[in-house]
């Protein structure tokens, strides 16, 4: 509902979330090209943007808004799930990048 969450907080959170999405999509494209090092770099940047999302969820401004507080737990669960997936993909990329280095040497 418009007006329930202040626009500056909503814009800041959504900007961080959008940055996460952009970086993750670029990482997926890097995976498509087999550039595992670039994918790791981009997923790490996406994780930094995801940390910004967590910071917005835990901010004093968010604590003061009951409508935002109601959704916070669900948002945190979803973001932690996303974080876990990205960390697993990063680990797989590292394994694949090490395998490529072994094949070349």
Secondary structure in CASP SS format (residue, H / E / C, confidence):
PFRMAT SS
TARGET T0000
AUTHOR 0000-0000-0000
METHOD secondary structure of the structure
MODEL  1
X C 1.00
X C 1.00
X C 1.00
X C 1.00
X C 1.00
X C 1.00
X H 1.00
X H 1.00
X H 1.00
X H 1.00
X H 1.00
X H 1.00
X H 1.00
X H 1.00
X H 1.00
X H 1.00
X H 1.00
X H 1.00
X H 1.00
X H 1.00
X H 1.00
X H 1.00
X H 1.00
X H 1.00
X H 1.00
X H 1.00
X H 1.00
X H 1.00
X H 1.00
X H 1.00
X H 1.00
X H 1.00
X C 1.00
X C 1.00
X C 1.00
X H 1.00
X H 1.00
X H 1.00
X H 1.00
X H 1.00
X H 1.00
X H 1.00
X H 1.00
X H 1.00
X H 1.00
X H 1.00
X H 1.00
X H 1.00
X H 1.00
X H 1.00
X H 1.00
X H 1.00
X H 1.00
X H 1.00
X H 1.00
X H 1.00
X H 1.00
X C 1.00
X C 1.00
X H 1.00
X H 1.00
X H 1.00
X H 1.00
X C 1.00
X C 1.00
X H 1.00
X H 1.00
X H 1.00
X H 1.00
X H 1.00
X H 1.00
X H 1.00
X H 1.00
X H 1.00
X H 1.00
X H 1.00
X H 1.00
X H 1.00
X H 1.00
X H 1.00
X H 1.00
X H 1.00
X H 1.00
X H 1.00
X H 1.00
X H 1.00
X H 1.00
X H 1.00
X H 1.00
X H 1.00
X H 1.00
X H 1.00
X H 1.00
X H 1.00
X H 1.00
X H 1.00
X H 1.00
X H 1.00
X H 1.00
X H 1.00
X H 1.00
X H 1.00
X H 1.00
X H 1.00
X C 1.00
END
